[in-house]
Amino acid sequence: MAEVGPLIRTWRWLMNIGAYPGETDVRAGQRRIVVGYIVFGIPPRLLGGLGRFGVGLGWVGVNDMMAWVVPALGLAALAAKPHWFTAIVHTLLAAALLENLVPTVMLGGIVEADLIMAWT
């Protein structure tokens, strides 16, 4: 069997976060989707949050920064407590709703917040 590179090893390691013995194939697929969403979602959220500070929207930037901190904590929780998968996903979904609702309120409405609630 051919040796795999560091990128593939890293990807496999990431996709195994939260795996546990006896995990069903369906649950493993669900977990991998959530882990992939978190891993690919953190960089744009980090950059978007930093961008808000640059245009004078400090408190909205803080909210945007929380938009990557909460999923990162969820990933750590999934690694530590894989059987809490459902509760972790529900927490992440509630956080996603709040992270989009808060800027809508802070900026004064749906249009002023670039219709973010429409996407939510």
N, C-alpha and C positions, 0 to 999 in steps of 0.2 A: 504494500500500500504506500502511496506517495506521501511524503511529508507535507503537512499543511503549513501555510505561512502564518505570521503573527496576526494578520488581519482576520483570517478565518478563525483562529484560536480565540481571539478577542470576541468575535461575533458569537461563537458557540458558548463562551463563558457568559456573555450578556443574556443570551436566550435561555440559559439554564438558571438564571436568578429566580428563586422561589420554587424550583423543582423539588419534589419530594418522592420518596419511594411509594409506589402504588398509585401514583398520579395517573388518571385516565388520559387517553389521547385527546379527548375533547377538552378537558381542563388544561392540558399542556398547550393546546392550540390557543385557548383563550388567554392563558398567561403570557404566551409569546407575543400575542397581539398587544396586550397591555404594556409589556416591557418595551416592545418596539415603538409604541406610541410615545412612551415616556422618553426613551433614548433619543428618538428623532425630534421630539418636541422641545427639549430643553434648549438647544442652541438658538433657534429662532426666537424663543421667548426671552432668552437672556439678551440677545441683541436688540430686540424690540423694546425691552424695558430700559436698556441703557439709552436708546434713542429718545425715549420720552423725557429723560433728564435734560438732554441737549436742547429741547425746544421749550423749556420752562414749565413742564408738567410734572413736577417732582413727586406729588402724591400719587398721581397716576403711574409714574415710573416705579414707585415702591410697590404698588399693586401688581404691576407687570412683573416685577422681580419675584414676587411671591408666586407668580404663575409658573415659575420653574422650580422654586424651592419646595413647594408642596408636593409636586410629582416626584422630585428627587427623594424626599422623605418617604413618600409612598413606596418607592422602589426599595429603599433601605428596609422599610417595614415588611415588604413582601419577601425580601431575602431572609429576614429574621423570623418571620411568622408566616410561612406559606399557606397555612390553613386559614388565615384571615383574608384570603383572596377577595371574597365577596365584599366584606366590609371595607377593604382598601379601595376597591373599585368604586363603591358607593361614595366613599369619602372624596375620591378624585373627581367624580362626576359633580358632586355638590360644590367642590372647590372651583371647577371649571365654570359652573353657572355663576358663582359669586364673583369670580375674577372678571367676568364680562358684565355683570350687573353693576358692580362698583364704579367702573369708569363711566357708564351711562349716567349714573346719578351724579358723579363728581363733575362731569363735563356739562351737565345741564339738559340732557335729553338724548333721545335715540339718534337724531340726525347729527348732533354735535359730537357724539361718540362714534361717528362713522358707521352707523347701523350695526354695531357689533352684536347687539341683542338679536338682530334678525338672523345672524349666522349661528348664534348659540342655539 
